[in-house]
């Protein structure tokens, strides 16, 4: 397969036609993860393998197309108001010969009744960026179109954290007023933020520190991100409490945030405990946590109010779940193993049972395993305490629990086959979606290898294909590097067989 650059069609239209938004898969929207989270709270949505999935605001389709590629027997639908972006999405789907995905340039109001209900509805990066009337329409549609046990993922800018970001947005909009083009608007916005950050930097105040942080965040982002995330005409943020009220008004119940660490169940500040214990209302408890953390973004899961979620997760449900680990196992001082989730938590290996579970999962290269056999192998007297620790680590961000396994091929055949979507993406860009719906950056050698992992080329032929992208390396060097390179692609979920 030839490596090339995919060009967009030039189609005029609204702001997203003029400046299309970069389209990526969002692993937090993976229906396997949403199904697992829903199951913890007593819901039983359809298996993603045969579900009906709708994405609202799908842009160029990389998220919904990724789901269609992962679940070939699911029925996937993506809609977006931008005809230009939908045209690009259709081209991707046609190239991949996906027959289980429908892509339409229509509004929420134009969704035909014949499309029926959906098991999973995804609205990532939409609620905060549309007018209040469209926000109401989105929630109304979810209330009407969710299957009885279905769930909707809705992300939004959150308060109080977005109060500070809004200040930056206001100064950028002020300075960019009258800019003649989207590119000029983005340039003006970057210019004023850079100037004010530089002028305040020497003061060492909380204000200057915040501005520097925003400058660092924005400077490497593309113009489309800046224009649509920060400078879009509509940009509304919500307190969690107000979002839940909006959902309730349209027959929807709040299940949980997809990031369970937001619930503050692990090591909350002692000062907040009286506030948390004064109410059994989980939404109020999470709102207090948001006040403390100055939360600025949320990814909420909602369901129909006539299928209400339970408020507490029973320990025994763990026996029916599969566990996915986010821990890395590293060697510490004196050869002792260190178990850590980068940027979130670390623990030593003194708890032998938990360390054994994490080490088993570490060897599975990002795949899940059922919990029941591991729990049942423990002494009966210790099973409850072990499950409590699993639950605690789940709320701390160390584990994800699933109703169904998350698996991918981790072994290479003599004529290896790449995950078809990853193989296609490797031919046109510098990243590919893994079978965990994660973005995997690719170097040129990896792209060349994936493009030739088609079931027809053997390892010798793949070496030949990679050679032009490894200047200065001999054929024997490439042959020595290739097995490790390809094994890493397999571990990262880019190989189908």
Protein Blocks (a to p, Z undefined) as FASTA:
>chain_A
ZZdddddddddddfklmmccdddddfklomklmmmmmmmnopacddfklpccddehklno
mmmmmmmmmmmmbccddddfblklmmmmmmmmmmnopakbccddddfklpcfklopafbd
cdehklmmccfklmmmmmmmmmmmpcfkbccdddddddfklmmmmmmmmmmmmmmgoiab
fklmmmmmmmmmmmmmmmmmmnopaklmmmmmmmmmmmmpcfklmmmmmmgmbacdddfk
lmmmmmmmnopacfbdfblklnopgopafklmmmmmmpcbfklmmmmmmmmnopabdcdd
dddfklccdfbdcfklmmmpccddfbdcdddehhiacdddehiaccdfkbmmlmmmmmmm
mmnnopacdfklmmmmpcfklmmmmmmmmmmmmmnopaccdfbdcdddfbdcfbdcddfk
lmmmmmmmcbdcdfkopacdddfklmmmmmmmnolacfklmmmmmmmmmghiafklmmmm
mmmmmmmmmmnopafZZ
